[in-house]
Amino acid sequence: MPTYKITYFNFRGRAELARLIFAAAGVPYEDLRIEMSRWPVEYKDQCPFGQLPLLEVDGKVLAQSKTIARYLAREFNLAGKDSREQALADMILDHYADIMNEMKHRPDMTRPCCPTGNPPPEVQDRDAFKASWLSGNHPETEQRRRRLHRGRLADMG
């Protein structure tokens, strides 16, 4: 069996989907979590695109979170048994990427909580936004889920 290692920062972020795939498949892997302070000095120049996450499979490196997720899903027979199931898996992966991008590009999603312990309104909004997207309670997510449940891939737009 191959040996797997995920390298990412010491939080969930873009490596979490790969970790979830490993868990779903019951496959052991090394989870190297690095501190942000070590990133530019020790790791950035070694990455193919200057980004994390990285997946090493028997010492060979893959980059890009969606590429890693698709690779692992195929390796562990989680990518779907036919073209439709594969398209559904890709759709979920792309939706996950949308969520990550939305969190990254909204100014209120990237500001840390202020040290006084009284978060500004945009941070409170951030928490509500993350909770609604990640729990599936966001209206857009719920609409997509209902369409998916009815089996209408063509309606997913």
N, C-alpha and C positions, 0 to 999 in steps of 0.2 A: 504494500500500500504506500502511496506517496506521502511525503511529509509536507505539511502546509504551515505557513506562517503569514499572519496579517500584521502589517505595521501601520499604525495610525496614532493620532494623538490620544491623550488620556481622557477621552470622552467618547460618546457614541458616534454622532455625526455620520459621515459618509461610509464608514466601515461597518456600521451596525447591521446593514442588510447582509453582508457577507457572514457576519457572526451568527445572524439568525438562520441563514442557510446551513451553516455548519451544525447548529443545534438541531434543526429539523432533520438533517441527514444522520445525526448521531456520529459525526466524524470528528475526531480530535484534531486540534490545531494549536499552534503557538500564537498567543495574542500579545504582540509586542506593542505596548503603549508608551509613547515617548512624551516627555514634557515639552511644552512650547519653547522653552529656553534652549533646549538642545537642537531643535529643528534646524535653524539656519546654519548652525556650526557643524553639526555632525551628519545630517541626513539629506538636506535639500539638494546638494550637488550630486548625490548618488541616485536620485530618482529620475526616471526617464523623462518626465515632463516637469520636474521640479515641484511635484505635488504628491500628497498622500491621499488615499491609502495605496499600499502596495501589497500584493499577494506573491509570496514565493512558494513555488511548487518544486520540491526537490532542488532548491537553489536557483531555479529559473524564475525571473521576475515578470509579473503582469502589473500594469497600472490601469487607472481609471475605474472608479467604483462600479459603474454599470457593466463594463467589460468583465470585471471580476465576478459580479453577481451572476451574469449570464453564463460564464464559464463554470462556476461552481454548480449552478442549477443543472447544467447539462451533465457535468461529471457525476452528480449524485442522483440523476434521473428525476429531477424535480422541475424540469423545464416544460413538461407536457408531453403527452404520448402522440399527439397529432398536431397539425398546423394550427388548428383553432385553439387548442390548449396552450401551445407555444405563444400564440398571439396574445392570449389572456395573460400569460405570465409576463410577457414584454410590456403589456399595458400597465400592469401593476408596478413593474419596475420603473416605467416612465412616470407614473403618477408619484411614486416615491421621490423621484428626481425633482418633479415639480414642487413637492413639499419642501425639499431641501433648498431649492433655489429661491422659493418664496421666503423662507426664513432668512436666507443669506442677503437678499436684496432689499428687504424692508429695513429702514433705519432703526425702527423700534425693536427689531429682532436681534440686533447685534450689539446694542448698548448694554454694558454691564449694570447691575443694580448699584445704586449709589451707596457709598460706605456708611451713610448716616442710618441706614436701615429703613428709610422712607423712600421707596422706589417712585420715580416719576410716573405720570399716567401712561406714557408710552411703554414702559416696562410692564405695567399691569396689563396693558393691551397685548403685549407680547405673550405673556403667560396664557391669557385667554385664547389668543390665536393658536398657539402651539397645542393647547389642550383640545381645542375644537378640531384641529386638523388631525392630530394624532389619535384622538379617540374615535374619529369617524363622525363626529357630530357637526362638522362644518357643513353648511347647506350644499355646497358644490360636491363635497365628498359623498354626502347622502344621496344626492341625485345620481351620481355616477354608480353608486352601489346598487340602487334600485334598477337602473338600466342593465347593469351586469347581471343581476339576479334574474331578470327576465330573459337573459340570453341574447341581448340585442347588441352585439359587438359593433355592428354598423352604426348604431345610434351614439356611440361613445364620442364621436367627433373630436 
